Amino acid sequence: MLELKNIKKEYEVAGGVVPALKGVSLKFRKSEFVSVLGPSGCGKTTLLNIIGGLDHYTSGDLIINGVSTKEYTDRDWDTYRNHSIGFIFQSYHLIPHQTILQNVELALMIAGVGKHERRKRAIEALDKVGLKDKIHNRPNQLSGGQAQRVAIARALVNDPEIVLADEPTGALDSKTSVQIMELLKEISRDRLVIMVTHNPELAQRYSTRIIRLLDGAVIGDSRPFTVEPPAPAAELSKKDKKHAQKERKKSGRRQSAMPARVAFSLSLKNLLSKRKRTAMVSVAGSIGIIGVSMVLAISSGVQAYINDMQDDMLSGNPVSITETAVDFTSLMSLSSASTPDIDITKLDDKVYVNSLMETLGTFAGEFSTTNNINERYLSYINSIPREYYNVMQYDYGFDVANNIYTDFKVDSAAETAADGTLSITAIRGMYAQILSEQEDYAEFAGTIATVATFEELPDNYQYILSQYDIIAAYDGGEIITDASLLTDEQLEAIFDDKSSLIMVTDAETIPDLMLGQFGYLTQKEFLNYAFAAVDNELYDEEVGLVGSGQGDDEGFDYSKFIGPDSKTFTWYPNNQIYQQIPGMFVYKPYLSGNFAESEENGITYTTPPARYRPIVRRGG
């Protein structure tokens, strides 16, 4: 029934190998009471674990009912342990919060036995060990001998072929030990019982066979089983091998896992039996999870805040690389220490010259940086990974306002000789001249061009949308003021249109200087803003402050800037706006009379406006 062939077991410990069993070969009868004796560390428990399938041998073979276990899978071993083996442990291993009946039923639950059947069989097993009257008691209400009897009943309830007992009397007194041994002897009448013990007296008295181990080898066997089987496992015929394999697969199909419903029920009972511990673990676990979540949330929030700040700073102050720049780090190191030392005894009656020229020369030489922008440098810039930036643009150092023209009127009420199509540069120059003639604005006239300018649109419209809100757009005959109505295709079309201008406003307001130099305000309307700002007596109340929303004025409709009636801007190439004369080129700021016959060479722009989002800016 059970045979061990040259079983060896080795454990790897600290880089070395420790042999636990050294070629053990044994055969067992179907029904006998075998005691395994030997000193501690001789391999008794290892032998028992290998027979019970709790541990796997290193080499050799374990033959069960004529079938080798070399090809056993984990499922085969599970089935073998659950249906063929009954375990009795020295420390009982009873579940404290369940009754002894439930403890015995547990083995049947794992085997998948139905509720009524397993209850009946569990009561019968407890009756055999004399504990039928205590089926509702818990383990802590039993003596040591009674608890060991429950463990024996649990081992027998599945009607196993082999019962393995590891020091079953080790924790019991002598009287109780005798009772347990009598019970095991009774069990061995119809099945194989293998017991590991340190008590040779009890072994001699009750066992039918005693095997002695020393240093992992068998040194004695009082009743060896020497009857040879008709055909050894290694010499089985093909027919017998197929039959053995079929029997093994057939036994492997037996259920060896408890149903999910039963497993859930047991888990729930276990949790409820330890309510306080479960509650404490739940609270502690919740605190830990909440704490980790808070740390992650704060970390994520801080990182997002830092990213937003970086995006805001870089979108408002992008990194610019120019041919020459000031080295501010070196400049900050400039202090009075760089001033030449002068003998203070000479300061009483003399005036000495401090060389500013030397300082400026030092500044120009030491505090300026020159970047060698060549093909190799541009290749390096272009090789920067795309995830490191949102937008990269090249500036070639010319003002496109020279090339962009729009219509301009001096007075909206009447036609004048100055009316016509002018370049943005010409309108800027006109208004700069007007401001320079006003005493209050003369010193600021040169700054008018810095208020607004034309810039190339970044090629990443998703980045633009992260920094700006669209407040109005013109699409197919209507002005859309709800940006959520714009589809992705419409947005992509707006930003991909090379003849489109994006007007940027701040909180739906536009500076008067910007409107003026782009030709939206006539000369009189522009001057009225200047006169109103300083309470100049030349302020014309009839003209008012056009587009301000003050008084009766209602501001500008979106149609003034977008749609078919909006102002247009036309870009012309250099050879259309510059006229070559001997020795130089002359700039032509007026369209009329200069290149009107070549207007078809220009590109006309329209202006769907977008509003800058001043509070939350994304991207960078």
Sequence and secondary structure as in RCSB ss.txt:
>XXXX:A:sequence
MLELKNIKKEYEVAGGVVPALKGVSLKFRKSEFVSVLGPSGCGKTTLLNIIGGLDHYTSGDLIINGVSTKEYTDR
DWDTYRNHSIGFIFQSYHLIPHQTILQNVELALMIAGVGKHERRKRAIEALDKVGLKDKIHNRPNQLSGGQAQRV
AIARALVNDPEIVLADEPTGALDSKTSVQIMELLKEISRDRLVIMVTHNPELAQRYSTRIIRLLDGAVIGDSRPF
TVEPPAPAAELSKKDKKHAQKERKKSGRRQSAMPARVAFSLSLKNLLSKRKRTAMVSVAGSIGIIGVSMVLAISS
GVQAYINDMQDDMLSGNPVSITETAVDFTSLMSLSSASTPDIDITKLDDKVYVNSLMETLGTFAGEFSTTNNINE
RYLSYINSIPREYYNVMQYDYGFDVANNIYTDFKVDSAAETAADGTLSITAIRGMYAQILSEQEDYAEFAGTIAT
VATFEELPDNYQYILSQYDIIAAYDGGEIITDASLLTDEQLEAIFDDKSSLIMVTDAETIPDLMLGQFGYLTQKE
FLNYAFAAVDNELYDEEVGLVGSGQGDDEGFDYSKFIGPDSKTFTWYPNNQIYQQIPGMFVYKPYLSGNFAESEE
NGITYTTPPARYRPIVRRGG
>XXXX:A:secstr
 EEEEEEEEEEEETTEEEEEEEEEEEEE SSEEEEEE  TTSSHHHHHHHHTTSS  SEEEEEETTEESTT  HH
HHHHHHHHHEEEE TT    TTS HHHHHHHHHHHTT  HHHHHHHHHHHHHHTT GGGTT  GGGS HHHHHHH
HHHHHHTT  SEEEEESTTTTS HHHHHHHHHHHHHHTTSSEEEEE S HHHHHHH SEEEEEETTEEEEESS  
    SS GGG  HHHHHHHHHHHHHHHTS  S  HHHHHHHHHHHHHHTHHHHHHHHHHHHHHHHHHHHHHHHHH
HHHHHHHHHHHHHHHHS     SEEE HHHHHT  GGGS    GGGSSS      HHHHHHHHHHHSEEE    H
HHHHHHHTS GGG S      S  GGGTEEEEE S TTS  TT EEEEHHHHHHHHHHHHHTSTTTGGGGGGGGG
T       S HHHHHHHEE   EEETTEEE  GGG  HHHHHHHHH TTB  EEEETTB  HHHHHHTTSS HHH
HHHHHHHHTT TT  TTT  TTS  TT     GGGTSSTTS  EEE  HHHHEEEETTEEEE  B TTTSGGGGG
GSEEEB  EEEE SS     
